[in-house]
Amino acid sequence: MNGRLLVFGGGGFVGGNLCTLALRDGWEVHVADSTVRDALPGAAWHRIDITDGAAVAALIGGVKPTAVVDLAAVADIDRAERERELARAVNVDAARSIAAAARAAGASFVYFSSDAVFAGTAERYVEEDATGPVNWYGRTKADGERLVREAHPGAAIVRISLVLGFPVTDGNSFIAALAKKLAAGTVVPCPVDEIRTPIDVLTLSAAVLELCRTRFEGILHLGSTDNVDRFTLTQRAATLMGFDASLVTAQKPGAAGTAAATAQPARAARHRRGVISVEKARRLLSTPMLDWETSLGRAIGSRLGNGR
Ligand SMILES: NC(=O)c1ccc[n+]([C@@H]2O[C@H](COP(=O)([O-])OP(=O)(O)OC[C@H]3O[C@@H](n4cnc5c(N)ncnc54)[C@H](OP(=O)(O)O)[C@@H]3O)[C@@H](O)[C@H]2O)c1
């Protein structure tokens, strides 16, 4: 057995995939989430609100995990902008209490952060670069990183840009939402000025399990070895899924809702260039980082589940 893994937010998009791979790899898997979902046979489910610090400490004390991963988040950027207190409570304060309890239990800890901690104005970002978020979500992740490292100096902080794939259970998947819209014949406008460093959820899950096994400490970027704008990525995804790619239309810089039009009230500001360097991951991990087209093909061709 690899060890005992406790995944907060394990019922979400990344979590369902991570837990499925962990079970296959021989981990004893515990899922902690706001809802118990009818999936992941072989995993133990624990219903929890992670903003309840006493409940978090009691769960970690009871399960006695060797590795803890925190995926529970207000991960929708626009929702985080609207519901600022909740986003801070979940993404910052609860992450800090999970980190402290993991440290007290002698467990390793992985916190999930985002390229949204950066301003998005530089050509690319390495792990040591200064943060400068342009929206509330990015601020909560930057603060979460800092407080997690104070609470658990041996923690791993994983920064990702955009995750590709389908949920096993449920969750916040851009590809699953796209498939639904295209199946209904809906036109999908996509910004040409938002550049991202995507990663498929299977590569991401394998890399995170490697970090748990090796008790990696410090900040690590995980993503593609190259980068792509959201319009090109979405068109290619539509084609690979067998949909009419002309339904995906180019939203020019400055159009409503794009990175250049940050004053749109309905959509939070976006960082323009979410380009994170994955050179450190390529040096340190045995899990290979892929180029974006290979990663997209893997996300669509190797789905683990049928969740929404
Ligand atoms: N997906 C991406 O492209 C992407 C990109 C960059 C960073 N990230 C980060 O990666 C992590 C995983 O993202 P994801 O896409 O898997 O998110 P997700 O699908 O929204 O999953 C998050 C899970 O956490 C649960 N949760 C939220 N608040 C909770 C609370 N107070 N107590 C207990 N459980 C709670 C959610 O349950 P409910 O549904 O009931 O709220 C959900 O099951 C997040 O930290 C996210 O910020 C994701």
The ligand as a Tripos MOL2 file, in Angstrom:
@<TRIPOS>MOLECULE
LIG
   48    52     1     0     0
SMALL
NO_CHARGES

@<TRIPOS>ATOM
      1 N1        -10.4480   23.2620  -12.7010 N.am      1 LIG1
      2 C1         -9.5070   24.1260  -13.0740 C.2       1 LIG1
      3 O1         -9.3260   24.4120  -14.2750 O.2       1 LIG1
      4 C2         -8.5950   24.7740  -12.0350 C.ar      1 LIG1
      5 C3         -7.6430   25.7180  -12.4700 C.ar      1 LIG1
      6 C4         -6.7850   26.3100  -11.5250 C.ar      1 LIG1
      7 C5         -6.8810   25.9420  -10.1800 C.ar      1 LIG1
      8 N2         -7.8290   25.0350   -9.7930 N.ar      1 LIG1
      9 C6         -7.8990   24.6750   -8.3550 C.3       1 LIG1
     10 O2         -7.8580   23.2530   -8.2350 O.3       1 LIG1
     11 C7         -8.6510   22.8260   -7.1280 C.3       1 LIG1
     12 C8         -9.6680   21.7740   -7.5660 C.3       1 LIG1
     13 O3        -10.5440   22.3690   -8.5360 O.3       1 LIG1
     14 P1        -11.8100   21.6050   -9.1420 P.3       1 LIG1
     15 O4        -11.9450   22.0890  -10.5250 O.co2     1 LIG1
     16 O5        -11.7160   20.1530   -8.8750 O.co2     1 LIG1
     17 O6        -12.9830   22.2470   -8.2360 O.3       1 LIG1
     18 P2        -14.4750   21.6990   -7.9920 P.3       1 LIG1
     19 O7        -14.8820   20.7640   -9.0660 O.co2     1 LIG1
     20 O8        -15.3130   22.8950   -7.7040 O.co2     1 LIG1
     21 O9        -14.3010   20.8300   -6.6550 O.3       1 LIG1
     22 C9        -14.1720   21.4180   -5.3990 C.3       1 LIG1
     23 C10       -14.8930   20.5350   -4.3780 C.3       1 LIG1
     24 O10       -14.7240   21.1480   -3.0880 O.3       1 LIG1
     25 C11       -15.9810   21.1110   -2.4190 C.3       1 LIG1
     26 N3        -16.1040   22.1890   -1.4440 N.ar      1 LIG1
     27 C12       -16.2000   23.5330   -1.6670 C.ar      1 LIG1
     28 N4        -16.3720   24.1900   -0.5160 N.ar      1 LIG1
     29 C13       -16.3720   23.2550    0.4730 C.ar      1 LIG1
     30 C14       -16.5240   23.3170    1.8860 C.ar      1 LIG1
     31 N5        -16.7170   24.4880    2.5340 N.pl3     1 LIG1
     32 N6        -16.4620   22.1650    2.5910 N.ar      1 LIG1
     33 C15       -16.3030   20.9720    1.9600 C.ar      1 LIG1
     34 N7        -16.1610   20.8390    0.6240 N.ar      1 LIG1
     35 C16       -16.2080   21.9850   -0.1170 C.ar      1 LIG1
     36 C17       -16.9830   21.3100   -3.5490 C.3       1 LIG1
     37 O11       -18.2660   20.8890   -3.1170 O.3       1 LIG1
     38 P3        -19.5650   21.7340   -3.6090 P.3       1 LIG1
     39 O12       -19.6560   21.4670   -5.0800 O.co2     1 LIG1
     40 O13       -20.6810   21.1590   -2.8110 O.co2     1 LIG1
     41 O14       -19.2550   23.1700   -3.2850 O.co2     1 LIG1
     42 C18       -16.3930   20.4190   -4.6410 C.3       1 LIG1
     43 O15       -16.8140   19.0710   -4.4990 O.3       1 LIG1
     44 C19        -9.2420   24.1030   -6.5360 C.3       1 LIG1
     45 O16        -8.4160   24.5570   -5.4960 O.3       1 LIG1
     46 C20        -9.1980   25.0950   -7.6850 C.3       1 LIG1
     47 O17        -9.1600   26.4190   -7.2300 O.3       1 LIG1
     48 C21        -8.6860   24.4400  -10.6720 C.ar      1 LIG1
@<TRIPOS>BOND
     1     1     2 1
     2     2     3 2
     3     2     4 1
     4     4     5 ar
     5     4    48 ar
     6     5     6 ar
     7     6     7 ar
     8     7     8 ar
     9     8     9 1
    10     8    48 ar
    11     9    10 1
    12     9    46 1
    13    10    11 1
    14    11    12 1
    15    11    44 1
    16    12    13 1
    17    13    14 1
    18    14    15 2
    19    14    16 1
    20    14    17 1
    21    17    18 1
    22    18    19 2
    23    18    20 1
    24    18    21 1
    25    21    22 1
    26    22    23 1
    27    23    24 1
    28    23    42 1
    29    24    25 1
    30    25    26 1
    31    25    36 1
    32    26    27 ar
    33    26    35 ar
    34    27    28 ar
    35    28    29 ar
    36    29    30 ar
    37    29    35 ar
    38    30    31 1
    39    30    32 ar
    40    32    33 ar
    41    33    34 ar
    42    34    35 ar
    43    36    37 1
    44    36    42 1
    45    37    38 1
    46    38    39 2
    47    38    40 1
    48    38    41 1
    49    42    43 1
    50    44    45 1
    51    44    46 1
    52    46    47 1
@<TRIPOS>SUBSTRUCTURE
     1 LIG1         1 GROUP 0 **** ****
